[in-house]
């Protein structure tokens, strides 16, 4: 490719695949100089996506309780939209997310935001995922579950946030829909909280 002035370069990246080694021109106006950076160095790293309980629904098989509104207490605090997961059997909720074009189709992780009893016992949360795109059959099984455990903090009005889970293999592609199933894994040895989560 012949050298060009910046003013001669096309402005459009429409329908252009940018490779990790491709170079972008940066005009540093503070230093009055022109620099370069590779596309690989512009990668944002891990991105977070919040999925509230109100965006989930009880699964058709082994469902959790229906969505309900819970008063956070007597201080006129926020009402919570929650799904109750029983302590006696695995119960499931499902949701789906259309992934952004920037997603590389690779592994994901999750953290569970939850409330429980006024007890310092634990809950095990599992997530199963299936990535599907245009023309793919939806009648397929979820992938293997990945489980993360967390202990309640001793108050029924405290929010609990689990650590990040291990990686969940998605084998997806940019623009895929992730179909997800979250559940309470009561058979996990660390799930010993006696009430609903």
C-alpha positions in Angstrom: 0.0 0.0 0.0 1.4 3.4 -1.0 1.8 6.0 1.7 -1.0 8.6 1.9 -1.7 11.8 3.7 -4.3 11.5 6.4 -6.6 13.8 4.4 -6.5 11.3 1.5 -7.6 8.3 3.6 -11.2 7.1 3.3 -13.3 7.8 6.4 -15.4 4.7 6.1 -14.8 1.3 7.8 -18.2 -0.1 6.5 -18.0 -3.8 5.9 -14.3 -3.8 6.8 -12.9 -6.5 9.1 -10.3 -5.0 11.4 -7.4 -7.4 12.3 -5.6 -7.2 15.6 -2.4 -6.0 13.9 -4.1 -3.3 11.9 -2.8 0.2 12.7 -4.8 3.3 13.5 -3.5 6.8 13.2 -3.8 9.0 16.3 -3.3 12.8 16.2 -2.1 13.8 19.7 -3.0 17.5 19.7 -1.5 18.1 23.2 1.9 16.8 22.0 1.6 18.1 18.5 2.6 14.8 17.0 1.1 11.9 15.1 1.2 8.4 16.7 -0.1 5.0 15.9 -1.9 2.2 17.8 -2.8 -1.3 16.8 -6.4 -2.5 16.9 -5.3 -5.2 19.3 -4.3 -2.5 21.8 -7.7 -1.0 21.6 -9.5 -4.1 22.9 -11.6 -3.1 25.9 -11.1 -6.3 27.9 -13.9 -7.8 30.1 -17.3 -6.1 29.7 -20.1 -6.4 32.3 -23.8 -6.8 31.4 -26.5 -6.5 34.2 -29.4 -8.9 33.8 -32.1 -8.1 36.5 -34.5 -10.7 37.8 -37.3 -8.8 36.1 -35.8 -9.8 32.7 -36.0 -13.5 33.7 -38.9 -16.0 33.8 -39.4 -19.3 35.6 -38.4 -22.2 33.4 -41.1 -24.5 32.0 -39.4 -27.5 33.7 -38.5 -27.3 37.4 -39.3 -23.6 37.7 -38.5 -21.1 40.4 -41.3 -19.0 41.8 -42.9 -16.3 39.8 -41.5 -12.7 39.9 -42.6 -10.8 42.9 -42.1 -7.4 44.5 -40.5 -7.3 47.9 -40.3 -4.3 50.2 -36.7 -3.9 51.3 -37.7 -2.9 54.8 -39.3 -0.2 57.0 -37.1 2.7 55.8 -38.9 3.4 52.6 -36.1 1.8 50.7 -36.2 0.4 47.2 -38.6 -2.4 46.4 -37.0 -5.4 44.9 -38.2 -7.6 42.0 -37.1 -11.1 42.9 -37.4 -14.7 41.9 -37.5 -17.2 44.8 -35.4 -20.4 44.5 -36.4 -23.1 47.0 -34.0 -25.0 49.3 -35.5 -28.5 48.6 -34.9 -28.9 44.9 -33.1 -27.3 42.0 -35.3 -24.6 40.5 -34.6 -22.7 37.3 -35.2 -19.4 35.6 -34.3 -18.5 32.0 -33.4 -15.3 30.0 -31.8 -14.4 26.7 -29.4 -11.7 25.6 -28.6 -10.5 22.1 -24.8 -10.1 22.3 -23.2 -7.0 20.9 -21.2 -7.1 17.6 -18.0 -6.5 19.6 -18.4 -9.9 21.4 -15.7 -12.3 20.2 -17.9 -15.4 20.7 -15.6 -16.6 23.5 -16.1 -17.7 27.1 -18.2 -15.7 29.6 -18.4 -15.7 33.4 -21.2 -14.6 35.8 -21.7 -13.3 39.3 -25.0 -13.8 41.2 -26.7 -10.8 43.0 -29.0 -12.3 45.6 -30.7 -12.0 49.0 -31.5 -14.7 51.5 -32.1 -15.4 55.1 -30.5 -13.8 58.2 -28.0 -16.6 58.3 -24.3 -17.0 57.4 -25.0 -20.1 55.3 -24.4 -20.6 51.6 -26.2 -20.9 48.2 -24.8 -22.4 45.0 -25.8 -20.7 41.7 -25.4 -22.5 38.4 -25.6 -21.1 34.9 -26.0 -22.9 31.6 -25.7 -21.2 28.2 -26.3 -21.9 24.6 -25.2 -19.4 21.9 -27.4 -19.5 18.7 -27.3 -17.4 15.5 -29.2 -16.9 12.3 -30.5 -20.2 10.9 -29.5 -22.3 13.9 -32.0 -24.7 15.5 -33.3 -23.6 18.9 -34.3 -27.1 19.9 -30.9 -28.0 21.5 -29.7 -28.7 25.0 -28.0 -26.1 27.2 -24.2 -26.4 27.7 -22.6 -27.7 30.9 -23.5 -25.8 34.0 -20.9 -23.8 35.8 -21.6 -23.2 39.5 -20.4 -20.4 41.9 -21.1 -20.4 45.6 -21.6 -17.5 48.0 -22.5 -17.1 51.7 -25.2 -14.9 53.1 -23.9 -12.0 55.2 -26.2 -12.6 58.2 -29.0 -10.1 57.4 -32.1 -10.7 55.3 -31.8 -7.1 53.9 -28.2 -7.3 52.7 -27.4 -7.8 49.1 -25.0 -10.6 48.4 -22.7 -10.7 45.4 -20.9 -13.9 44.5 -17.4 -14.0 43.1 -17.0 -14.4 39.4 -17.7 -17.9 38.2 -15.3 -20.1 36.3 -15.5 -19.7 32.5 -18.5 -20.9 30.6 -17.7 -22.0 27.0 -20.1 -20.4 24.5 -18.7 -21.2 21.1 -20.7 -18.3 19.7 -20.2 -15.5 17.2 -20.8 -11.7 17.2 -24.5 -11.0 17.1 -25.6 -14.4 18.5 -28.3 -14.7 21.1 -27.2 -16.3 24.4 -30.0 -18.4 25.8 -29.3 -18.8 29.5 -30.7 -20.8 32.4 -29.8 -20.0 36.0 -30.6 -22.3 38.9 -30.0 -22.9 42.5 -27.9 -26.1 42.8 -29.2 -27.5 46.1 -27.2 -30.7 45.7 -23.9 -28.7 45.8 -22.2 -29.3 49.2 -21.9 -25.5 49.8 -25.7 -24.9 49.4 -26.8 -25.2 53.0 -29.0 -22.1 53.5 -32.3 -23.4 54.9 -34.7 -21.0 53.2 -35.4 -19.5 49.8 -32.7 -17.5 48.0 
